[in-house]
Amino acid sequence: MTSEALLPPARQMSPKSKTGKKIGNGVLYIVLTAVAALQLLPLVWLFFFSLKNNQEVFNLPPLSLPTHFRWENYEKVWSAGNISVYFLNSVWITIAASALTIMLGSLATFAMTRMRWKGSSLVLGLFMVAMMIPVHSTLIPLFSMFNKAGLTNNPLSLILSYVAFNMPITIMIMLGFYYALPREVEEAGVMDGCSVNRLFFRIVLPMTSSVIATTGIINMIYNWNEFIFVNTFISSDSYKTLTVGVQNFIGQYTTDWGSIGATLMISILPILVMFLFLSDRIVEGIAAGSVKG
C-alpha cells in the first residue's frame, strides 16, 4: 500500500457552502464599503465647506453643493492670508523634527539593545515612563525654560519639544525590530574590523529601513497636526505653522468660514496623500517589530 493511499481524501466544499461563503464575502464587502464611505464624509463636507461663503455655510445643508464654486477662497488664503508662509514653516519644521527624532531614536535603541552596559534597562524604563507624562502639564515649565534660554518665538523650541515627546513612542516601535536583528551580521562586521559607528551606519541602519519609514510617518503626522506648542511658544507670523495660522480668519465680529475651510483643506491634503501612499509601510514596520526572534 502506497503512502498516497493512507492520506485522507481532500475535502471539497459543497455547493451550499460555496454559496454561503460568497454571500458572507458580499455582506462583508458591503459593510466595509459603508464604513469607508462614513469615514470619507467629513472630507467631502470640508471640501464643499471650503468652496462656500458665509451665507451658504449657514443656509445650505452641510453636504449640499455650493451655488457657485468659490475657488478664490484658496487663492485668497494662499496669498493674502499668509498661508504660503505657514505651509512652508510646517514642512521644514516637521521634516527637521522627524529626522532628528528618528536619528536619535535609532542611536538610543541601538545602544540599549545591541550593546552591553550598566544602566541600559534603567534608561529604557525612563523612556517608557516619559510616555505617561501629559503634554499639557509641561507647558508652563517648558515656556519658562525656553524664555530663560531666549528660545521663545523661535522654531528651535518647537523642534526640541517634538523630539522630546516623540522619542518614547519612536523607541518603543523600534525596540522589537532591533531585538529581532541577527547578531551574526554584526559579529561578521566586527571580525572585518568595523568600528561601532561604522557598524551602526553601514550595517544596522540600512537593515531597519522599514521601521524607520514607520516611525517617520507617525512622527510627521504628529508634528504636522500639532497645535498647542506652536500656540504657546510662537507669537510671530513668520514662524507660525498651518494649525495656528487658521486663527487669522477668525475676527472679533466676523469670521470668514470659507477661508477657514480652504486652510483646513490645504493642511489635510499633504498628510493625507502621504498616508495613502505609505500606509503599507506602517503596517510592515509594526508587524516586523512585533515578534521577537
MODELLER restraints for C-alpha pairs under 7 A, 6 or more apart:
rsr = mdl.restraints
at = mdl.atoms
rsr.add(forms.Gaussian(group=physical.xy_distance, feature=features.Distance(at['CA:45:A'], at['CA:62:A']), mean=6.48, stdev=0.5))
rsr.add(forms.Gaussian(group=physical.xy_distance, feature=features.Distance(at['CA:45:A'], at['CA:63:A']), mean=5.44, stdev=0.5))
rsr.add(forms.Gaussian(group=physical.xy_distance, feature=features.Distance(at['CA:46:A'], at['CA:261:A']), mean=6.23, stdev=0.5))
rsr.add(forms.Gaussian(group=physical.xy_distance, feature=features.Distance(at['CA:46:A'], at['CA:265:A']), mean=6.93, stdev=0.5))
rsr.add(forms.Gaussian(group=physical.xy_distance, feature=features.Distance(at['CA:47:A'], at['CA:265:A']), mean=6.75, stdev=0.5))
rsr.add(forms.Gaussian(group=physical.xy_distance, feature=features.Distance(at['CA:48:A'], at['CA:63:A']), mean=6.96, stdev=0.5))
rsr.add(forms.Gaussian(group=physical.xy_distance, feature=features.Distance(at['CA:48:A'], at['CA:65:A']), mean=6.20, stdev=0.5))
rsr.add(forms.Gaussian(group=physical.xy_distance, feature=features.Distance(at['CA:48:A'], at['CA:66:A']), mean=6.72, stdev=0.5))
rsr.add(forms.Gaussian(group=physical.xy_distance, feature=features.Distance(at['CA:49:A'], at['CA:57:A']), mean=6.67, stdev=0.5))
rsr.add(forms.Gaussian(group=physical.xy_distance, feature=features.Distance(at['CA:49:A'], at['CA:258:A']), mean=6.32, stdev=0.5))
rsr.add(forms.Gaussian(group=physical.xy_distance, feature=features.Distance(at['CA:49:A'], at['CA:261:A']), mean=5.84, stdev=0.5))
rsr.add(forms.Gaussian(group=physical.xy_distance, feature=features.Distance(at['CA:50:A'], at['CA:258:A']), mean=4.76, stdev=0.5))
rsr.add(forms.Gaussian(group=physical.xy_distance, feature=features.Distance(at['CA:50:A'], at['CA:259:A']), mean=6.52, stdev=0.5))
rsr.add(forms.Gaussian(group=physical.xy_distance, feature=features.Distance(at['CA:50:A'], at['CA:261:A']), mean=4.11, stdev=0.5))
rsr.add(forms.Gaussian(group=physical.xy_distance, feature=features.Distance(at['CA:50:A'], at['CA:262:A']), mean=4.55, stdev=0.5))
rsr.add(forms.Gaussian(group=physical.xy_distance, feature=features.Distance(at['CA:51:A'], at['CA:66:A']), mean=6.63, stdev=0.5))
rsr.add(forms.Gaussian(group=physical.xy_distance, feature=features.Distance(at['CA:51:A'], at['CA:69:A']), mean=5.31, stdev=0.5))
rsr.add(forms.Gaussian(group=physical.xy_distance, feature=features.Distance(at['CA:51:A'], at['CA:70:A']), mean=4.72, stdev=0.5))
rsr.add(forms.Gaussian(group=physical.xy_distance, feature=features.Distance(at['CA:51:A'], at['CA:71:A']), mean=6.19, stdev=0.5))
rsr.add(forms.Gaussian(group=physical.xy_distance, feature=features.Distance(at['CA:51:A'], at['CA:73:A']), mean=6.75, stdev=0.5))
rsr.add(forms.Gaussian(group=physical.xy_distance, feature=features.Distance(at['CA:51:A'], at['CA:258:A']), mean=6.19, stdev=0.5))
rsr.add(forms.Gaussian(group=physical.xy_distance, feature=features.Distance(at['CA:52:A'], at['CA:66:A']), mean=5.62, stdev=0.5))
rsr.add(forms.Gaussian(group=physical.xy_distance, feature=features.Distance(at['CA:52:A'], at['CA:69:A']), mean=6.93, stdev=0.5))
rsr.add(forms.Gaussian(group=physical.xy_distance, feature=features.Distance(at['CA:52:A'], at['CA:70:A']), mean=6.19, stdev=0.5))
rsr.add(forms.Gaussian(group=physical.xy_distance, feature=features.Distance(at['CA:52:A'], at['CA:258:A']), mean=5.41, stdev=0.5))
rsr.add(forms.Gaussian(group=physical.xy_distance, feature=features.Distance(at['CA:53:A'], at['CA:257:A']), mean=6.91, stdev=0.5))
rsr.add(forms.Gaussian(group=physical.xy_distance, feature=features.Distance(at['CA:53:A'], at['CA:258:A']), mean=5.31, stdev=0.5))
rsr.add(forms.Gaussian(group=physical.xy_distance, feature=features.Distance(at['CA:54:A'], at['CA:256:A']), mean=6.68, stdev=0.5))
rsr.add(forms.Gaussian(group=physical.xy_distance, feature=features.Distance(at['CA:54:A'], at['CA:257:A']), mean=5.92, stdev=0.5))
rsr.add(forms.Gaussian(group=physical.xy_distance, feature=features.Distance(at['CA:54:A'], at['CA:258:A']), mean=6.62, stdev=0.5))
rsr.add(forms.Gaussian(group=physical.xy_distance, feature=features.Distance(at['CA:56:A'], at['CA:66:A']), mean=6.84, stdev=0.5))
rsr.add(forms.Gaussian(group=physical.xy_distance, feature=features.Distance(at['CA:73:A'], at['CA:258:A']), mean=6.42, stdev=0.5))
rsr.add(forms.Gaussian(group=physical.xy_distance, feature=features.Distance(at['CA:73:A'], at['CA:259:A']), mean=5.38, stdev=0.5))
rsr.add(forms.Gaussian(group=physical.xy_distance, feature=features.Distance(at['CA:73:A'], at['CA:262:A']), mean=6.28, stdev=0.5))
rsr.add(forms.Gaussian(group=physical.xy_distance, feature=features.Distance(at['CA:74:A'], at['CA:262:A']), mean=5.51, stdev=0.5))
rsr.add(forms.Gaussian(group=physical.xy_distance, feature=features.Distance(at['CA:77:A'], at['CA:83:A']), mean=5.73, stdev=0.5))
rsr.add(forms.Gaussian(group=physical.xy_distance, feature=features.Distance(at['CA:77:A'], at['CA:259:A']), mean=6.16, stdev=0.5))
rsr.add(forms.Gaussian(group=physical.xy_distance, feature=features.Distance(at['CA:77:A'], at['CA:263:A']), mean=6.64, stdev=0.5))
rsr.add(forms.Gaussian(group=physical.xy_distance, feature=features.Distance(at['CA:78:A'], at['CA:84:A']), mean=5.23, stdev=0.5))
rsr.add(forms.Gaussian(group=physical.xy_distance, feature=features.Distance(at['CA:83:A'], at['CA:242:A']), mean=6.89, stdev=0.5))
rsr.add(forms.Gaussian(group=physical.xy_distance, feature=features.Distance(at['CA:83:A'], at['CA:245:A']), mean=6.91, stdev=0.5))
rsr.add(forms.Gaussian(group=physical.xy_distance, feature=features.Distance(at['CA:85:A'], at['CA:238:A']), mean=6.88, stdev=0.5))
rsr.add(forms.Gaussian(group=physical.xy_distance, feature=features.Distance(at['CA:86:A'], at['CA:240:A']), mean=5.65, stdev=0.5))
rsr.add(forms.Gaussian(group=physical.xy_distance, feature=features.Distance(at['CA:86:A'], at['CA:241:A']), mean=4.37, stdev=0.5))
rsr.add(forms.Gaussian(group=physical.xy_distance, feature=features.Distance(at['CA:86:A'], at['CA:242:A']), mean=4.96, stdev=0.5))
rsr.add(forms.Gaussian(group=physical.xy_distance, feature=features.Distance(at['CA:86:A'], at['CA:245:A']), mean=6.48, stdev=0.5))
rsr.add(forms.Gaussian(group=physical.xy_distance, feature=features.Distance(at['CA:87:A'], at['CA:241:A']), mean=6.34, stdev=0.5))
rsr.add(forms.Gaussian(group=physical.xy_distance, feature=features.Distance(at['CA:87:A'], at['CA:242:A']), mean=5.68, stdev=0.5))
rsr.add(forms.Gaussian(group=physical.xy_distance, feature=features.Distance(at['CA:89:A'], at['CA:239:A']), mean=6.41, stdev=0.5))
rsr.add(forms.Gaussian(group=physical.xy_distance, feature=features.Distance(at['CA:89:A'], at['CA:240:A']), mean=6.77, stdev=0.5))
rsr.add(forms.Gaussian(group=physical.xy_distance, feature=features.Distance(at['CA:89:A'], at['CA:241:A']), mean=5.52, stdev=0.5))
rsr.add(forms.Gaussian(group=physical.xy_distance, feature=features.Distance(at['CA:90:A'], at['CA:224:A']), mean=6.23, stdev=0.5))
rsr.add(forms.Gaussian(group=physical.xy_distance, feature=features.Distance(at['CA:90:A'], at['CA:241:A']), mean=4.96, stdev=0.5))
rsr.add(forms.Gaussian(group=physical.xy_distance, feature=features.Distance(at['CA:90:A'], at['CA:242:A']), mean=6.34, stdev=0.5))
rsr.add(forms.Gaussian(group=physical.xy_distance, feature=features.Distance(at['CA:93:A'], at['CA:159:A']), mean=6.65, stdev=0.5))
rsr.add(forms.Gaussian(group=physical.xy_distance, feature=features.Distance(at['CA:94:A'], at['CA:220:A']), mean=5.84, stdev=0.5))
rsr.add(forms.Gaussian(group=physical.xy_distance, feature=features.Distance(at['CA:94:A'], at['CA:223:A']), mean=5.36, stdev=0.5))
rsr.add(forms.Gaussian(group=physical.xy_distance, feature=features.Distance(at['CA:94:A'], at['CA:224:A']), mean=5.85, stdev=0.5))
rsr.add(forms.Gaussian(group=physical.xy_distance, feature=features.Distance(at['CA:97:A'], at['CA:159:A']), mean=5.00, stdev=0.5))
rsr.add(forms.Gaussian(group=physical.xy_distance, feature=features.Distance(at['CA:97:A'], at['CA:162:A']), mean=6.28, stdev=0.5))
rsr.add(forms.Gaussian(group=physical.xy_distance, feature=features.Distance(at['CA:97:A'], at['CA:163:A']), mean=5.97, stdev=0.5))
rsr.add(forms.Gaussian(group=physical.xy_distance, feature=features.Distance(at['CA:98:A'], at['CA:216:A']), mean=6.17, stdev=0.5))
rsr.add(forms.Gaussian(group=physical.xy_distance, feature=features.Distance(at['CA:98:A'], at['CA:219:A']), mean=5.53, stdev=0.5))
rsr.add(forms.Gaussian(group=physical.xy_distance, feature=features.Distance(at['CA:98:A'], at['CA:220:A']), mean=6.03, stdev=0.5))
rsr.add(forms.Gaussian(group=physical.xy_distance, feature=features.Distance(at['CA:100:A'], at['CA:163:A']), mean=6.95, stdev=0.5))
rsr.add(forms.Gaussian(group=physical.xy_distance, feature=features.Distance(at['CA:101:A'], at['CA:163:A']), mean=5.08, stdev=0.5))
rsr.add(forms.Gaussian(group=physical.xy_distance, feature=features.Distance(at['CA:101:A'], at['CA:166:A']), mean=6.94, stdev=0.5))
rsr.add(forms.Gaussian(group=physical.xy_distance, feature=features.Distance(at['CA:101:A'], at['CA:167:A']), mean=6.06, stdev=0.5))
rsr.add(forms.Gaussian(group=physical.xy_distance, feature=features.Distance(at['CA:102:A'], at['CA:212:A']), mean=6.89, stdev=0.5))
rsr.add(forms.Gaussian(group=physical.xy_distance, feature=features.Distance(at['CA:102:A'], at['CA:216:A']), mean=6.76, stdev=0.5))
rsr.add(forms.Gaussian(group=physical.xy_distance, feature=features.Distance(at['CA:105:A'], at['CA:167:A']), mean=6.05, stdev=0.5))
rsr.add(forms.Gaussian(group=physical.xy_distance, feature=features.Distance(at['CA:105:A'], at['CA:170:A']), mean=6.18, stdev=0.5))
rsr.add(forms.Gaussian(group=physical.xy_distance, feature=features.Distance(at['CA:105:A'], at['CA:171:A']), mean=5.51, stdev=0.5))
rsr.add(forms.Gaussian(group=physical.xy_distance, feature=features.Distance(at['CA:109:A'], at['CA:171:A']), mean=6.03, stdev=0.5))
rsr.add(forms.Gaussian(group=physical.xy_distance, feature=features.Distance(at['CA:109:A'], at['CA:174:A']), mean=6.87, stdev=0.5))
rsr.add(forms.Gaussian(group=physical.xy_distance, feature=features.Distance(at['CA:109:A'], at['CA:175:A']), mean=6.30, stdev=0.5))
rsr.add(forms.Gaussian(group=physical.xy_distance, feature=features.Distance(at['CA:112:A'], at['CA:120:A']), mean=5.33, stdev=0.5))
rsr.add(forms.Gaussian(group=physical.xy_distance, feature=features.Distance(at['CA:113:A'], at['CA:178:A']), mean=6.65, stdev=0.5))
rsr.add(forms.Gaussian(group=physical.xy_distance, feature=features.Distance(at['CA:113:A'], at['CA:179:A']), mean=6.35, stdev=0.5))
rsr.add(forms.Gaussian(group=physical.xy_distance, feature=features.Distance(at['CA:127:A'], at['CA:168:A']), mean=5.25, stdev=0.5))
rsr.add(forms.Gaussian(group=physical.xy_distance, feature=features.Distance(at['CA:128:A'], at['CA:168:A']), mean=5.92, stdev=0.5))
rsr.add(forms.Gaussian(group=physical.xy_distance, feature=features.Distance(at['CA:130:A'], at['CA:168:A']), mean=6.59, stdev=0.5))
rsr.add(forms.Gaussian(group=physical.xy_distance, feature=features.Distance(at['CA:131:A'], at['CA:168:A']), mean=5.93, stdev=0.5))
rsr.add(forms.Gaussian(group=physical.xy_distance, feature=features.Distance(at['CA:143:A'], at['CA:233:A']), mean=6.72, stdev=0.5))
rsr.add(forms.Gaussian(group=physical.xy_distance, feature=features.Distance(at['CA:146:A'], at['CA:152:A']), mean=5.53, stdev=0.5))
rsr.add(forms.Gaussian(group=physical.xy_distance, feature=features.Distance(at['CA:146:A'], at['CA:157:A']), mean=6.79, stdev=0.5))
rsr.add(forms.Gaussian(group=physical.xy_distance, feature=features.Distance(at['CA:151:A'], at['CA:157:A']), mean=5.84, stdev=0.5))
rsr.add(forms.Gaussian(group=physical.xy_distance, feature=features.Distance(at['CA:152:A'], at['CA:233:A']), mean=5.41, stdev=0.5))
rsr.add(forms.Gaussian(group=physical.xy_distance, feature=features.Distance(at['CA:152:A'], at['CA:234:A']), mean=6.56, stdev=0.5))
rsr.add(forms.Gaussian(group=physical.xy_distance, feature=features.Distance(at['CA:153:A'], at['CA:233:A']), mean=5.63, stdev=0.5))
rsr.add(forms.Gaussian(group=physical.xy_distance, feature=features.Distance(at['CA:153:A'], at['CA:234:A']), mean=4.23, stdev=0.5))
rsr.add(forms.Gaussian(group=physical.xy_distance, feature=features.Distance(at['CA:153:A'], at['CA:235:A']), mean=5.71, stdev=0.5))
rsr.add(forms.Gaussian(group=physical.xy_distance, feature=features.Distance(at['CA:153:A'], at['CA:236:A']), mean=6.46, stdev=0.5))
rsr.add(forms.Gaussian(group=physical.xy_distance, feature=features.Distance(at['CA:154:A'], at['CA:234:A']), mean=6.66, stdev=0.5))
rsr.add(forms.Gaussian(group=physical.xy_distance, feature=features.Distance(at['CA:155:A'], at['CA:239:A']), mean=6.55, stdev=0.5))
rsr.add(forms.Gaussian(group=physical.xy_distance, feature=features.Distance(at['CA:158:A'], at['CA:229:A']), mean=6.56, stdev=0.5))
rsr.add(forms.Gaussian(group=physical.xy_distance, feature=features.Distance(at['CA:158:A'], at['CA:230:A']), mean=6.76, stdev=0.5))
rsr.add(forms.Gaussian(group=physical.xy_distance, feature=features.Distance(at['CA:162:A'], at['CA:223:A']), mean=6.69, stdev=0.5))
rsr.add(forms.Gaussian(group=physical.xy_distance, feature=features.Distance(at['CA:166:A'], at['CA:219:A']), mean=6.75, stdev=0.5))
rsr.add(forms.Gaussian(group=physical.xy_distance, feature=features.Distance(at['CA:170:A'], at['CA:215:A']), mean=5.83, stdev=0.5))
rsr.add(forms.Gaussian(group=physical.xy_distance, feature=features.Distance(at['CA:173:A'], at['CA:286:A']), mean=6.83, stdev=0.5))
rsr.add(forms.Gaussian(group=physical.xy_distance, feature=features.Distance(at['CA:173:A'], at['CA:289:A']), mean=6.97, stdev=0.5))
rsr.add(forms.Gaussian(group=physical.xy_distance, feature=features.Distance(at['CA:174:A'], at['CA:211:A']), mean=6.35, stdev=0.5))
rsr.add(forms.Gaussian(group=physical.xy_distance, feature=features.Distance(at['CA:174:A'], at['CA:289:A']), mean=6.79, stdev=0.5))
rsr.add(forms.Gaussian(group=physical.xy_distance, feature=features.Distance(at['CA:176:A'], at['CA:289:A']), mean=4.39, stdev=0.5))
rsr.add(forms.Gaussian(group=physical.xy_distance, feature=features.Distance(at['CA:176:A'], at['CA:290:A']), mean=5.76, stdev=0.5))
rsr.add(forms.Gaussian(group=physical.xy_distance, feature=features.Distance(at['CA:176:A'], at['CA:291:A']), mean=6.75, stdev=0.5))
rsr.add(forms.Gaussian(group=physical.xy_distance, feature=features.Distance(at['CA:176:A'], at['CA:292:A']), mean=6.13, stdev=0.5))
rsr.add(forms.Gaussian(group=physical.xy_distance, feature=features.Distance(at['CA:177:A'], at['CA:288:A']), mean=6.25, stdev=0.5))
rsr.add(forms.Gaussian(group=physical.xy_distance, feature=features.Distance(at['CA:177:A'], at['CA:289:A']), mean=3.82, stdev=0.5))
rsr.add(forms.Gaussian(group=physical.xy_distance, feature=features.Distance(at['CA:179:A'], at['CA:292:A']), mean=6.28, stdev=0.5))
rsr.add(forms.Gaussian(group=physical.xy_distance, feature=features.Distance(at['CA:180:A'], at['CA:292:A']), mean=5.09, stdev=0.5))
rsr.add(forms.Gaussian(group=physical.xy_distance, feature=features.Distance(at['CA:180:A'], at['CA:293:A']), mean=4.85, stdev=0.5))
rsr.add(forms.Gaussian(group=physical.xy_distance, feature=features.Distance(at['CA:186:A'], at['CA:199:A']), mean=6.97, stdev=0.5))
rsr.add(forms.Gaussian(group=physical.xy_distance, feature=features.Distance(at['CA:189:A'], at['CA:199:A']), mean=6.62, stdev=0.5))
rsr.add(forms.Gaussian(group=physical.xy_distance, feature=features.Distance(at['CA:210:A'], at['CA:281:A']), mean=6.51, stdev=0.5))
rsr.add(forms.Gaussian(group=physical.xy_distance, feature=features.Distance(at['CA:210:A'], at['CA:284:A']), mean=6.83, stdev=0.5))
rsr.add(forms.Gaussian(group=physical.xy_distance, feature=features.Distance(at['CA:210:A'], at['CA:285:A']), mean=5.04, stdev=0.5))
rsr.add(forms.Gaussian(group=physical.xy_distance, feature=features.Distance(at['CA:211:A'], at['CA:285:A']), mean=4.33, stdev=0.5))
rsr.add(forms.Gaussian(group=physical.xy_distance, feature=features.Distance(at['CA:211:A'], at['CA:286:A']), mean=6.95, stdev=0.5))
rsr.add(forms.Gaussian(group=physical.xy_distance, feature=features.Distance(at['CA:213:A'], at['CA:281:A']), mean=6.44, stdev=0.5))
rsr.add(forms.Gaussian(group=physical.xy_distance, feature=features.Distance(at['CA:214:A'], at['CA:281:A']), mean=5.94, stdev=0.5))
rsr.add(forms.Gaussian(group=physical.xy_distance, feature=features.Distance(at['CA:214:A'], at['CA:282:A']), mean=4.45, stdev=0.5))
rsr.add(forms.Gaussian(group=physical.xy_distance, feature=features.Distance(at['CA:214:A'], at['CA:285:A']), mean=5.46, stdev=0.5))
rsr.add(forms.Gaussian(group=physical.xy_distance, feature=features.Distance(at['CA:221:A'], at['CA:271:A']), mean=6.53, stdev=0.5))
rsr.add(forms.Gaussian(group=physical.xy_distance, feature=features.Distance(at['CA:225:A'], at['CA:243:A']), mean=6.49, stdev=0.5))
rsr.add(forms.Gaussian(group=physical.xy_distance, feature=features.Distance(at['CA:227:A'], at['CA:243:A']), mean=5.68, stdev=0.5))
rsr.add(forms.Gaussian(group=physical.xy_distance, feature=features.Distance(at['CA:227:A'], at['CA:244:A']), mean=6.38, stdev=0.5))
rsr.add(forms.Gaussian(group=physical.xy_distance, feature=features.Distance(at['CA:230:A'], at['CA:240:A']), mean=6.76, stdev=0.5))
rsr.add(forms.Gaussian(group=physical.xy_distance, feature=features.Distance(at['CA:230:A'], at['CA:244:A']), mean=6.91, stdev=0.5))
rsr.add(forms.Gaussian(group=physical.xy_distance, feature=features.Distance(at['CA:231:A'], at['CA:244:A']), mean=6.31, stdev=0.5))
rsr.add(forms.Gaussian(group=physical.xy_distance, feature=features.Distance(at['CA:234:A'], at['CA:240:A']), mean=6.40, stdev=0.5))
rsr.add(forms.Gaussian(group=physical.xy_distance, feature=features.Distance(at['CA:242:A'], at['CA:267:A']), mean=6.40, stdev=0.5))
rsr.add(forms.Gaussian(group=physical.xy_distance, feature=features.Distance(at['CA:246:A'], at['CA:260:A']), mean=6.03, stdev=0.5))
rsr.add(forms.Gaussian(group=physical.xy_distance, feature=features.Distance(at['CA:246:A'], at['CA:263:A']), mean=6.33, stdev=0.5))
rsr.add(forms.Gaussian(group=physical.xy_distance, feature=features.Distance(at['CA:249:A'], at['CA:255:A']), mean=6.01, stdev=0.5))
rsr.add(forms.Gaussian(group=physical.xy_distance, feature=features.Distance(at['CA:249:A'], at['CA:256:A']), mean=5.66, stdev=0.5))
rsr.add(forms.Gaussian(group=physical.xy_distance, feature=features.Distance(at['CA:249:A'], at['CA:259:A']), mean=6.89, stdev=0.5))
rsr.add(forms.Gaussian(group=physical.xy_distance, feature=features.Distance(at['CA:249:A'], at['CA:260:A']), mean=6.37, stdev=0.5))
rsr.add(forms.Gaussian(group=physical.xy_distance, feature=features.Distance(at['CA:250:A'], at['CA:256:A']), mean=6.71, stdev=0.5))
